Each structure stands twice: as C-alpha cells, then as structure tokens.
Amino acid sequence: MNTNRDAALLALRPTTESIDNAVNALKQEGSSDITDSFAYMLHASLRSILKLQHSTIVRLTALYLAPQRGVILQRSIKDQCALFANALKKDTALRMMIVGVVVGHFTEAELLRYTADSATKSEINKRIIELAAKRVCDAREELLAMMS
C-alpha cells in the first residue's frame, strides 16, 4: 500500500460544510466501520474529488460539445442542461474520461472497494456521472464560455 500517495491525495481534496455535515451525520448513525459504507464513499470521496476536478470536468465536457455549440446556444437553459447530462450519460468516450478523472484520485482502499465487484463499480460510475452532470449544468455559463 502506498501510504504517501494516499496521504497526498487526501490532502488535495477540498471539503465543504455540506460534505462535512453529511460525513458527521453518517458517523452519528453509529456505523461500526463508516469508511466501508457506500454513503461515506459518496460523500467523503466522490463529492470531494468532483469538487477538486471541477474545472477539468467542465473543460473536457466543453471540448467534447464544442462542435455542437450553435445548436446548444439555441436551446433553453433547461434543454442545455439536459443535453450536457445526456452527453455524459450516453457518450462512452466522454463518460469514461470523466470516470477516469475521478477514479484516478481514489486512494488505494477506495480503488480496492471500487474494483471489488461489478455492481459496486457500476453504481459508483453512475453516481460519478450524475454528480458530474449536476456540476456541469451548474457551471453552464463557464462551459459555454470555454466553447467559444
């Protein structure tokens, strides 16, 4: 186990009050090993990594969608967000790139959990894309500016 790498990755991760509140709520539920729970991974790992990788995720999505800029600009904000989410969910290359950007920041223990079985991996990938789609939609103006 590479504890130096794990420590460096954990030190890079930003935190927010909402992430801290979610993790503290999980701790108060009294789970014997909270770090083993899916909810803990969702809140403590995925949300922090997505926050850390925000600009990379937005830029990759903007680069991918740049050829469709004219069509995107003609759509309503709601339709633009739906298009962004659809691209992240349906396009295999973009989806795997975004998943890779996040998974590459997993600690060794998180990576072992991620690869433990295909159901866990699929669920985590699904959550990564859902959270990334929300993040991209929230950064819609930033994304559109990157496309010009």
N, C-alpha and C positions, 0 to 999 in steps of 0.2 A: 504494500500500500504506500502510495506517495503522499505522505502527510504534508510535505512542503507545498505541493501543488494544491491539495485540498485547502490548506490554510490560506494560500494566496487567492484562490477562487472565492472562498467565503469572505475574505477581507474586501474583495472588489464589489460584492453585492450590496446595492443600496437597500435601505429599508425605509418604510413609511409608517406612519401611525396606524394605517389600516392593516398593513401586514403584521405589525407588532400586536395589534388588538386581536387579530384572527389567531395568531400563534398562542397568545396568552389565553384566549378562550379555550383553545384545544387543550392547553396544559391544565386548566381548571376542570376540564371534564374528567380528569383523573386517569387518563390512559397510562398503562404501565410503561410502554415504550412509544412515546409520541412520535419520535423521529421515524418510526416504521409505518406510520399511518399515511394513507393516500392524501388525506386532507392536509397534513403537515407538509407533504411534498408540494401540494398545490400552492399553499400559502407562503411557506418559507422559501421554497426553491423556485418554482416556476414564476411566480409574480416578481420576485426579486431579479431573476435573470432577465425576464422580459423588460423590466424597467431599465436594467443595465444596458440591454441590447436594443433599446427603443430606436435610436437613430439608424442603426444597421437594418433593422426590420423595415422601417419606413422607407429607407433608401432602396433596399432590394425590391420592395413592392413597387416603388415608383419606377425603377428601371424596367421592371417586368411590364408594367402597364403603360409605359411611355408611348408605345405605338398606338395606343387607343385613346390618347389624350383628347383629341377632338370630340370623340363620342362621349367620353367621361364628362367633359365640360358642359355638354348639352343636357346632362341629366340633373335631376334634383339632388339635393344633399342625401336624402334617404336612398335614392337609387344608386348614387355613387358609393355609399357605404355597402349596399347590397352587392355591387359589382366587386368591390375590394374583397369582401368576405367570400364571395363565390370564387374569385381567382385563388385565394388562399386555400380554399377547401377542395377545389376541383383540379387545379393545375398541379400535377405531380412534381414537376421540377421546382416550382416555387414553394410548394408545401414542404418538400424535403429539405430545401435550402433553409427555410425558416426553422424547421425542426432541428436541423444540424447546428444552426447558430445558437440554439438554446441548449441542446444536449451536449454540445462541446464545452459548456460551462458547468456541467454536473460534476460533483465530487465523485470519487471512486465508489463510495457507498450508494450514492444516488444512481450512478451508472449501473451498478450491480442490480439495484432494485428495478431499474428501467428495463434491463435485459433479462430479468428473471423469467418472465413468461410473456407470450404474445398478447394476452388480454391486457396486462398491465401496460405494455408498450403501446398498444393501440389506444387505450384510454388516455394515457399521458400525451400522446401525439394529438389526439382530438382536443384535449384541453389546451395544449400549446397553440393550436390553430385558432381555437375560439378566443383565447386571450389576445393573440396577435391581431386577429380581425377587429376586435374592440379597440385595441390600441391604434391600429392603422386608421380606423374610422374617426377616432378622437383626434388624430393628427392629420385629418383630411387636408386642411389648408397647407400644412407643411409638405405633405406628399405632392399636392398639385404644384406647389412652387418648385419642387425638385424636378418635376416633369417638364418644366419649360426650358 
